[in-house]
Amino acid sequence: MVKGERADTKEDVKTLEATIHLHKRLHGIGFKRKAARAIREIKKFAQKMMSTDDVRVDTDLNKYIWSKGVRNVPYRVRVRLARKVNDDEEAKAKCYTLVSHVPVAAFKGLTTKVIAEEEDDE
């Protein structure tokens, strides 16, 4: 395999839970662009962590980001990054990443962890 090339196979299906510090990623962004920029930063984070170009944001995560309005984005968000196999035949990539919200009471002591993948078809 050449450097920079990624083998997208069934074995690469994995799930992570991570905390994204949005406050530092949105520093210096104008008020009317903060929530939309937060969604873009979440997608950029997911691309980097999961090595997929196709990133899809769950509606619950989108509602959580926009819950306090366009200006007052939450400082941190806990997300579950799930790399899944793309069922669409004419898709460019074999895998995509689904980013969903994980509600937590406090962010203290949380680290990025790999979730054991259950072998069931949903």
N, C-alpha and C positions, 0 to 999 in steps of 0.2 A: 504494500500500500504506500502510495506517495504521501509525502508530508502535506497536511491540509485536507487530504481526502478522507471521507468518513464512510464506513461500511454500515449502511442502514439495513439491518436484518431483524428477524424476529427476536434474536437474543438481545437486541439493543432496546427492547421495550422495558422501560423502567419508570419509577415514580420517585420524586423527591419532595420533601417539605422544606421550605426556606422562608426566611424573613427578609423582606425587601425594605431598606431604609429609604423611603421616598423623600424625606425632608432634605437630605443632602443632595439628592438627584434633582430636586426642583428649586434649589437655591438660585435666586436671581432671575427666575422666570416670572413674567408678568401675570397679574391676577387673572385675566380673562383667558389664559392659556394653561393654567396649572392642571386641571383635571384631565384634559386631553393629553397633555404632555406626560402625566403620570401613567396613562395607559400605554403610551409609546415607550416609556422607560421600563415598564413591566415586560413588554414584548421584547425589548432589547436584552433585558436580564435573562429571560427565558431562552432566547436564541443563544446566548453565550453559555448558559449552564447545560442546555440539552443538545446543542449542535444541530438544530433544525432551523430551516428558514421559514417554514409554515408554523406560525404561532397563533392559536385561537384563545381568546379571552372569554371565560364563562360569564353569563349574564349576572350572576350573584356577585362576582368580583367587580364588574362594571358598576353595579348599583352601590356597592360599598364605597368605591372610590368617589362616586358622585353624590354620596349620601349627605355630605356637609356643604354641597354646592361646588361651583367651579373654582372658587378661591381657596377654600379651607379644606384641602386634601388631608387625609389622615397621615400622620408622621411615619407610621410603619404599617406594613400589611404582611400577614402570614399567608403564603400561597402553597398550593400543591401543584407541582409541575409533572404532568404525566405524558411521557412520549408514547404515542400509539401508532399502529400501522395504518396507513392511509388506504381506505377501501376503494377509492376512486381510481379507475384504471388509467385515465388520461392525466393523472396528477404527475407533476415533475418529480417530487420527492416521494420516497416510500414511507416516510414517517412524518408525523406532525406532533406538535406539543399543545396540550390542553392545559390552560392555567386556570385554576379555580381557587376560591377563597376558603381559608380555614379559620373559623372564628376562634379566638383565644381571649382569655381574661387579661393576661399580662404577657409582655414580651421578654421579661427577665429570664435569663437562663436557657432560652431556646437556641438550638443550633440547627444547622442544616443536616437532615437525616434522610437516608434512603428508606423508602417504604417497601416492605416485602410485597411482591406482586402476587395476587391471588390468581390461580389458574381456572377462571370461570369465564364463560362468554356472557356478556351483559346484553 
